[in-house]
């Protein structure tokens, strides 16, 4: 008979697994991470892992969703308190924090087609659609602060902002990644508020 867990134990196990997955993602990526490594880091039995996730890819999907939800809320809250007198500096700071947070937690690795494919092949088309809708909704919500509602402008900004994340995949080729990201974001913000 499978072990039963209290609601608090379930939440603690999910948090431990997500934390382990973030560390592994940053260090190894999806492909080189094993369930054995995840359960070792989380301090749980391998059988317990499969009570919570059907595969490591589903855990990584949960990590991605959890990260996006928390970050989206955090940055939308920050946008509500923007310093209108220093809009370019404020927006640059917010967007820079967004990108560097994804970098520090390894989330940017999902931009690598081979890493994303490992996760996407294990999830349903419905889960994929939900992720895309959530991501697009977030960008639209973000741009509504600037009265940008033209679909072409939204798409252009989304593509430009996404391209900044792609440089993270080549961090080993950039001497001062933090400064490069900051400069690119500042240019995008200047274009946005123009």
Secondary structure as the mmCIF struct_conf table of DSSP 4:
data_model
#
loop_
_struct_conf.conf_type_id
_struct_conf.id
_struct_conf.beg_label_comp_id
_struct_conf.beg_label_asym_id
_struct_conf.beg_label_seq_id
_struct_conf.end_label_comp_id
_struct_conf.end_label_asym_id
_struct_conf.end_label_seq_id
HELX_RH_AL_P HELX_RH_AL_P1 UNK A 7 UNK A 27
TURN_TY1_P TURN_TY1_P1 UNK A 28 UNK A 32
HELX_RH_AL_P HELX_RH_AL_P2 UNK A 35 UNK A 42
TURN_TY1_P TURN_TY1_P2 UNK A 43 UNK A 43
HELX_RH_AL_P HELX_RH_AL_P3 UNK A 46 UNK A 52
BEND BEND1 UNK A 54 UNK A 55
HELX_RH_AL_P HELX_RH_AL_P4 UNK A 56 UNK A 80
TURN_TY1_P TURN_TY1_P3 UNK A 81 UNK A 81
HELX_RH_3T_P HELX_RH_3T_P1 UNK A 84 UNK A 86
HELX_RH_AL_P HELX_RH_AL_P5 UNK A 87 UNK A 104
TURN_TY1_P TURN_TY1_P4 UNK A 105 UNK A 106
HELX_RH_3T_P HELX_RH_3T_P2 UNK A 107 UNK A 111
BEND BEND2 UNK A 112 UNK A 112
HELX_RH_AL_P HELX_RH_AL_P6 UNK A 113 UNK A 120
TURN_TY1_P TURN_TY1_P5 UNK A 121 UNK A 122
BEND BEND3 UNK A 123 UNK A 123
HELX_RH_AL_P HELX_RH_AL_P7 UNK A 125 UNK A 144
TURN_TY1_P TURN_TY1_P6 UNK A 145 UNK A 147
HELX_RH_AL_P HELX_RH_AL_P8 UNK A 151 UNK A 166
HELX_RH_3T_P HELX_RH_3T_P3 UNK A 167 UNK A 173
TURN_TY1_P TURN_TY1_P7 UNK A 175 UNK A 176
HELX_RH_AL_P HELX_RH_AL_P9 UNK A 177 UNK A 193
#
